[in-house]
Amino acid sequence: MTARPPRIVAMGGGGFSMEPDNLALDRHVLALTGKPRPKIAFVPTASGDADSYIQKFNAAFATLDCEPSILSLFKPAYSDLRDFVMAQDAIYVGGGNTYNMLALWRLHGLDVIFRDAWEAGVVLAGISAGALCWFDAGPTDSFGPLRAIPCLGYLPGALCVHYDGEADRRPIFQRMIAEGSCPAGFAADDGAAIVFEGTDYAETVTSRPDARSYRLVAVDGATVETALPVRYIGP
């Protein structure tokens, strides 16, 4: 049997938590597993395992053809964290405080476990904090005003989420790249999901007709932004 290629789905925004009546991006994550009824674990660490967030996940994914579960570092319902992760077909990371999430992951060894799972073909997906965490770096408001922080580095470069959803994201990210405080990379609007195969950009799918993604690079002290082709998969 051919091994599944490593895939990451980085959502700028959208999915069940922002678009409860439009689960197009969530369905796409499940489809990428190639399984008829995939196992998918939601990781709500960045929200402090907020009950309301977990309830939204459970309600949404109960309507989809999958086997949903929760990966909690606060109230674990498994005996071995590595075995639990490696048994999944997809991991779906929620939004919240990126810095705190990464600190907890490293304490529990999830930074290594998730890489092993990704390399084994488990689809890694997430929104907001759960999207930028896979890159070398990215801007976050974990400390208040947006600032760039180092992330896991599975994917090279940076990611900016909520690119059209928060007015200050676009100019601040462009300035960070131009001045060199953040590496070149990608940006995703709310409703846009950037898909990577291995470490290579594959495509952008959107749940909203006007959602876009971008590649940004520094050129002669300025930032050049290029819109990427998108494939609309929404209702």
Disulfide bonds with the S-S distance in Angstrom:
none
